[in-house]
Amino acid sequence: MQGYKIMRYFIDLSYDGTKYHGWQAQKNAISIQKVLSGAISMMLREDVNLTGCGRTDTGVHAREYIAHMDIYKELGRPQLSKLVFKLNSYLSSDIAIRQIYPVRHDAHARFSARLRTYKYYITLVKDPFLVNHSYYHYGPVDMDMMNCGAEMIMKYSDFTSFSKVDSDTKTKICKVSHARWERSENLLVFTISADRFLRNMVRAIVGTLLDLGTVKMTLRDLKLVIEAKNRSDAGDSVPACGLFLERVVYPEDIMLP
């Protein structure tokens, strides 16, 4: 479409990932990317490809997820608000568009992100209302010991031991700036923030820290696991249902007025 100006927009959305095979579009599976790009393409009457801030696995949820799109339309704030309303009316109840806003042409949903925060929820009692949004763990858990493990993890930068084995990521280096467990009645909540995350990293860390909290390993064992840089030495990955992408942070100057 020569002569038309290409505009880039960020899409801020939330979703319950229970019935989706993650964000990434794939053959013979329903994904957030596929559903959302189809809805936007239909409403804007042009083929729209979406780029997400990261790949979430099957069953993982997002309270804040950012995607970007390039379209041959310059939409003002009233038009964008109308598009948000139309999308929310059309999409199923497990996907919600929070806002759409214009950004610089070089702003990238994935590569421009400076910080990402995940939360993982563990329930200590069987709760039918949390079955798709937490991992039910039976038995006592030493949260203080798990927080000692979380503090140890922040001292390292190579997370090979917590990365999916067949991952094609070029580097396993991540800068973790926050990692801590908190308890709210019968819920244990693990919050972790970093500049980037490897595939399966959070779920593998949680599973390993849970081994620490149930006396299946010691702090010395955890140190050896991290330094071994071998996924098979770490704990099992916990189920996807308890994982939420909570927040994605970008430089303020990428937004257009």
Backbone hydrogen bonds, N-H to C=O, Kabsch-Sander energy under -0.5 kcal/mol:
donor,donor_aa,acceptor,acceptor_aa,energy
4,Y,1,M,-1.7
7,M,5,K,-0.5
7,M,71,I,-2.9
8,R,103,V,-0.5
9,Y,69,M,-2.5
10,F,101,Y,-2.9
11,I,67,A,-3.6
12,D,10,F,-0.5
12,D,99,Q,-3.0
13,L,11,I,-0.6
13,L,65,Y,-2.7
14,S,96,A,-2.7
15,Y,62,A,-2.7
16,D,94,D,-2.6
17,G,15,Y,-0.7
20,Y,17,G,-1.4
21,H,30,I,-3.3
22,G,20,Y,-1.0
23,W,56,T,-1.3
26,Q,29,A,-0.5
29,A,26,Q,-1.1
32,I,22,G,-1.9
33,Q,23,W,-2.2
35,V,31,S,-2.1
36,L,32,I,-2.8
37,S,33,Q,-2.5
38,G,34,K,-1.6
39,A,35,V,-1.8
40,I,36,L,-2.5
41,S,37,S,-2.3
42,M,38,G,-1.8
43,M,39,A,-1.9
44,L,40,I,-2.6
45,R,41,S,-1.2
46,E,41,S,-1.2
49,N,47,D,-0.5
51,T,68,H,-2.2
53,C,66,I,-1.6
56,T,54,G,-0.6
59,G,17,G,-1.0
59,G,20,Y,-1.4
60,V,57,D,-2.0
61,H,243,L,-2.5
62,A,15,Y,-2.5
63,R,245,L,-2.8
64,E,245,L,-1.5
65,Y,13,L,-2.5
67,A,11,I,-2.0
68,H,51,T,-2.6
69,M,9,Y,-2.2
70,D,49,N,-0.5
71,I,7,M,-2.4
71,I,69,M,-0.5
75,L,73,K,-0.8
80,L,76,G,-2.4
81,S,77,R,-2.5
82,K,78,P,-2.0
83,L,79,Q,-2.3
84,V,80,L,-2.4
85,F,81,S,-2.1
86,K,82,K,-2.5
87,L,83,L,-2.6
88,N,84,V,-2.5
89,S,85,F,-1.7
90,Y,86,K,-1.6
91,L,87,L,-3.2
95,I,92,S,-1.7
96,A,14,S,-2.8
98,R,12,D,-3.0
98,R,96,A,-0.6
99,Q,12,D,-1.5
101,Y,10,F,-2.1
103,V,8,R,-2.2
104,R,254,I,-2.6
107,A,104,R,-1.6
112,S,108,H,-1.9
113,A,110,R,-0.7
114,R,249,V,-3.4
115,L,249,V,-1.2
116,R,194,A,-2.7
117,T,247,R,-2.5
118,Y,192,I,-2.7
119,K,244,F,-2.4
120,Y,190,F,-2.4
121,Y,242,G,-2.1
122,I,188,L,-2.8
123,T,135,Y,-2.0
124,L,186,N,-2.8
130,L,127,D,-1.9
133,H,130,L,-1.7
134,S,130,L,-0.8
135,Y,121,Y,-2.1
136,Y,134,S,-0.5
137,H,123,T,-2.6
137,H,135,Y,-0.6
142,D,213,G,-2.5
143,M,141,V,-1.2
146,M,142,D,-1.7
147,N,143,M,-2.1
148,C,144,D,-1.7
149,G,145,M,-1.9
150,A,146,M,-2.2
151,E,147,N,-2.1
152,M,148,C,-1.7
153,I,149,G,-2.2
154,M,150,A,-1.4
155,K,152,M,-1.5
156,Y,153,I,-1.7
159,F,157,S,-0.7
159,F,172,K,-2.7
162,F,159,F,-1.6
163,S,160,T,-1.6
164,K,199,R,-1.9
167,S,164,K,-1.6
174,C,157,S,-2.7
176,V,174,C,-0.8
177,S,175,K,-0.6
177,S,193,S,-1.8
178,H,193,S,-1.4
180,R,191,T,-2.2
182,E,189,V,-2.1
184,S,187,L,-2.8
187,L,184,S,-2.0
188,L,122,I,-3.2
189,V,182,E,-3.2
190,F,120,Y,-2.7
191,T,180,R,-2.7
191,T,189,V,-0.5
192,I,118,Y,-2.4
193,S,178,H,-2.4
194,A,116,R,-2.2
195,D,175,K,-1.4
201,M,198,L,-1.8
204,A,200,N,-2.1
205,I,201,M,-2.4
206,V,202,V,-2.7
207,G,203,R,-2.0
208,T,204,A,-2.0
209,L,205,I,-2.8
210,L,206,V,-2.3
211,D,207,G,-1.4
212,L,208,T,-1.6
213,G,209,L,-2.2
214,T,210,L,-0.8
215,V,212,L,-1.1
216,K,211,D,-3.1
217,M,211,D,-1.0
222,L,218,T,-2.3
223,K,219,L,-2.2
224,L,220,R,-2.2
225,V,221,D,-2.5
226,I,222,L,-2.5
227,E,223,K,-2.3
228,A,224,L,-1.5
229,K,225,V,-0.8
229,K,226,I,-0.8
230,N,225,V,-0.7
233,D,230,N,-1.8
234,A,230,N,-0.6
234,A,231,R,-1.1
238,V,203,R,-1.5
242,G,239,P,-0.9
243,L,240,A,-2.2
244,F,119,K,-2.6
245,L,61,H,-2.3
246,E,117,T,-2.8
246,E,244,F,-0.7
247,R,117,T,-1.6
249,V,115,L,-2.9
254,I,251,P,-1.4
255,M,252,E,-1.2
256,L,102,P,-2.3
